């Protein structure tokens, strides 16, 4: 009788334990499923590159990717379109979940202002330094006959003389009218292959040369890209024996692909030749 009573009891206990385990397992599965739905577990996406876009363009891209945008700051970058996106966080290519907020820094809609300094009587090098300290750039070098070579005779903006103290947008290009003594009118084209755009420009100006145009290949699509590009070709070619007239224009060919930069041919030293 005692054994008969124990069997139903054991069966009932086992059944209850299995039932409890089943309920716990079902609860775990339901909770896991809900968490996946709520947090979109393992449903990450790559953040699109919105740098250089307008806010309208970026909003359309963000909406398609189910991301949110928030402008947190503005900066002023010369050469970049006003209101364009300068930086973003998270960065392009980072993995995030949907509905993630992307923080944006845009290029200032109202550009910074600079004051035009007085450059008359300065040397070309002094004028370049003074312009840079005021947030301005050298434009075209215009040479006219004078007793002193590379002496600044006048300063111009968009083809017209500009008075010292004039306010204008930072990053503007100022043309310099320079003296040219016929007995000191020659210069040489430097080797600028392998240099970035800004340094190449400075080297040309240091040698009293202009930039005719810049040819960028397909790796350069934004202003930021142009600053990172390297010179892989130039015309006229560099020479320290064949001179050119000051003010001569040089064409630059630039790319972000460093493999396009030619390797200079090594000169053979006669002392190293084994007989």
N, C-alpha and C positions, 0 to 999 in steps of 0.2 A: 504493500500500500504506500509505504514511504517512497519507494523508488518510482512508483507511478505518478506521485505528486511532484517529484523533483524534475521529471522530464518536461512537463509543460512549462515549469518555471524557467528551466535552462533555455528552452526554446524561445520563450517570451523575452528573456534577457538578451539573447543573441539577436533576436529580431529588432529590439529597441536600439541596441548598439549600432546595428547596420543602418537603421533608419536615421539615427543621429548623424552618422558618418555621411550618409547620402545627402542629408539636409545641409551639412557643413560644406560638402563638395559642391552642391548646387549653388549655395550662397557665395562660395569663392569664385565660381565661374561667372555668376551674375555680376558680382562686384568688379571682377577683372574686365568683363565686357563693358560695363558702364564707364570704368576708368579709361578704357581705350577710346570710347566714344567722346568722353568729356575732354581728355587731354590729347586726343588724336595721336595716340602712341604709335611710334614708328612711321608716322605720316609727315615726315619732314620734307621741306623743299629748299631749293637753292635760291638764295637772294639774288634777284636780277640786278644788273648794273644800271643805275639810274643817273650816274654822274654825267653832267653835260646836258641833261634833259631839262625842259621847262617843268614847272609844277603840274601843269595840265597833262603833259605827256607822262610824267612819273605817276600821277594819280591813276591814269588809265592802266598802266603796267601793274601798279599795286593792286588795283581792283581785280584784275584778271588772276593775280596770284593769291588773292584773299589776304592781303597784307594792309596794314594801316600806316599812314605817314604822319610825321609831326616835324615841323620846322622848328629847330631849337636855337639857331644862330645864323648870322650872316658875316661874310668876309668880303674883302675886295680883291679880286684877282684880275690883273691887267690882261686884256685879250680875251677873257671869257665873257660870254653873253650875259647881260644883266638879268638877274633872277634865275639863272641856271643853277643846277645842283652842283656844288663844289665837292662835297664829301657826304658820306652816308655811313651809318652804324646800325646794324651789322654791315660789314663790307660785302661787296659782290662775291658770290660764290659760297658764303657762309650758309650753314644748314640751320634752318629755323622751322618752327611749327606755324601753321596757318594762323592768321589773325595777329601775328607778331607786329609790334610797332617798330617802324624803321625811322630812326632819327636823322634829320637832314640838316646840312649847312648849305645855304644858298649864297651865290654871288650877289653882293649888294646891288639893289636896284638903283640907288643913288650913289654914283661913283665918288670916291674921295677927290678932294680938290688939292691942287698944288699951286705954288706961286712961282711965276717965271723969274729966275734970277737974271742979273746983268752979266753977260758973258763977253762983252766987247773988250778987246785987249788981252783976253785970256789965250793961252796956247790951247791946241786941240785937246791935249790930255787933261789940262786943268778944267776945260769946259765940260768934258765927259764926266769927270768926278763931281763937278758942281751940279750938273743935271741929275746924276744918279742920286745925290744926297737930297734932292728935291722931288724925287719920285718921277723924274722925266727921262726920256730916252733920246739918243742922237738919231736923227733922221738921215737926211741926205747931206753929203759934204759937197758944197758948191765952191769951186776954186775960181778966183779972179786974180789977175796980175797985181802983185803988190811987192813991196820991198822985203816983207817978212813972211816966210812960208809957214803955214799952219797957224797964223795969227787970226783970231776971230774978228771979223770986220762987221758982221751983222748977224742977227738971230731972227729966224722966220718960223711961222707956224701956218701950215696950209698955204704956202706961197706968198704970205704977207709978213712984213716986219711985225714983231711982237715986242711990246714995251715991257721992261722989267716991272714986276709987281702985278702983272696980269694973272688972274686966276683962271685955271684950266684943269681939265680932268687929269688925274694922276695917270702916268703911263703914256701920256701924249708924246709924239715924236717932234723934235725940234730940229729944223734944218739949220746948218751953220754955213755962213758965207766966210770963206777962209782965204787968206792971202797966199799967193804962189809966185815966188821969185823964179824967173826962168833958169837961173843958175842952180836952183835947188828944187827942181820939179819932179825928180825921179824917185821912185820907191820900188820895192820888190814884193811880190806876192808870197805870203808865208804859206807853209805847209799846215793846213788846218784839218786834214783828214783824221778822223778818230776823235775829234773834239765835239762836245755838245754844242747846240745852236748858240747859246748865249756866249760861251767862251770863244767860239769861232767868230762871232760878231765883234767881240772886243778886240781880237787879234787883227781883224781886218781894219777896224777903225784906228788901232795903234799904228798901222802901216799906211794911214791916210787913204784907205780904199773904201768903196761903197759896196753894198750888196745889190746886185741887179735883181735877182729873184731867188726864192727858195723852192726847190722841187722836192716834195715829200712823197714817199712811196705809200703803198697800201697799209703799212703798219701804223701810220699816223692819221688819226681821225679827229682828234680834239686838240685844243690849245695845250692842255697838260701833256699830251703825247709829244707835241712839237718841242717842248722844253726838255724832254727825255731823249729826243732823237740825236743820232750821231751823224756827222758828216762822213759820207763814204765816197764822195766825188766833188770836184771843184773845177771851175773853168773861169779864167785861165789857170793852168797848172802852176804849182809852186815853182819858184826859181830864185836862186840867190846870185844869178849871173846875168839874167836877162831882165832889165828894168822895164817898168811901165810908168806912165804919167800918174801923179797923184790925182785921186778922184776916179780912177778906173773902177769899173763895176765888176764884181765877181759873182758868178752863179754857184749856188750851193745845192748839193743833192744829199738829202737826209733820210735816215731810216732808224727805227728802233731795233732792227735786226742787226746785231753786231757782226754776224757772219758776212755781211756785205762790205765790211770795212776791209780794204785790201791790206795785206801784210807787206810792209816796206821791204824792198830788196836789200839784203845785207851787202855792204860793200866789202870787197875782199882786200884784206890788209896784206901788202906784198911781203911783210916780214913774217907772215904766218905760212907762206908758201914753202912747202918742202921740196927741195931740189933732189 
